[in-house]
Amino acid sequence: MGDFLRNAIEEMIQPTYTENLFILPAGRVPPNPAELLGSKRTGFLMDYLKNQYDFIVIDTPPVMPATDALLVAPHTDGAILVIKSRHANRKIIQEVLKRFESNNLPIIGTILNRVNMKQEGYYKYYKKYYTSYYGN
């Protein structure tokens, strides 16, 4: 399995316009993604990539409707949760955290995206913070 898979992986990895940034496209959606993510081949892929690259970012579907993130997480150093501002349900976030915790999967950070900085007082807070820290 080793040499054949290494060669196949190297053929699929694509350079980008950014120096030292590469992408491995997902390809076709398999009939049973959970089975594929839980396979020895996925473990081999992750081990191979860890030995070749300094940082690996894996984009998965949301945790609640799919198990993909929970199946990939054991192969990583930790998960970063991406939460959409004003659309996140507190109970769903708590359930996601509980799923990671019950599986001993570390969460190393959170990204809150689509934040309207001029709405809800964010703008005033950050303007005051940055002005006091960096000056005018």
Secondary structure, 3 states (H helix, E strand, C coil): CHHHHHHHHHHHCEECCCCCCEECCCCCCCCCHHHHHCCHHHHHHHHHHHHHCCCCCCCCCCCCCCCHHHHHHHHCCCEEEEEECCCCCHHHHHHHHHHHHHCCCCEEEEEEECCCCCCCCHHHHHHHHHHHHHCC
